[in-house]
């Protein structure tokens, strides 16, 4: 029993060379499942007005294995994307925390310098008062 699958073309194909590369990749993928024109693989059409191929797979068992493998591949791509997004979020959070620590350290340094300057100013005032008293 034959089954038809629809394959969406990737976005951003602007040249025949780009389309050719997609077709080469699809051909290699089908070959991994021993799906060729000789055993029932056939392009049956193109969805008009969109970017989909319609492909007929002539043997039911190969169709099932192909669909299962594609499902696994899509799941792994989804997991990889989710992991990547979570890793980006983790690294961003880590960078923000480091930045907050750096800002806090800088703020503490500025406050320390202000306190030191104020203390030195007060010491100078006290010294001038003490020196002024000794002269009297």
C-alpha angles and dihedrals in degrees: 000000000000124000129197121218126191119222119197114216116232118258121255100042104148104156138050088240090058091049090047090054090052090050091049090052091049091048091052091048093052091047090058087063092043089247110149138145088265094063101039109287110139137161102233100182151308125267104247115236096015140062104262133120120210111216127186118214108199101202124063098212093051089048091054093048092045093051091046092050092047089049090052091047092050091048091052091048089051092048091047091051092048091048091049092049091048091048091051089049091048093049092046090051090048091050091049091050090050089048090050090051091048091049091047091050091048091047090049090049092051091048090048091051091048091050091047091050091048092049091049090049091051091047089052090051092048092047091051090050092049092046090047091053093050091055093054 
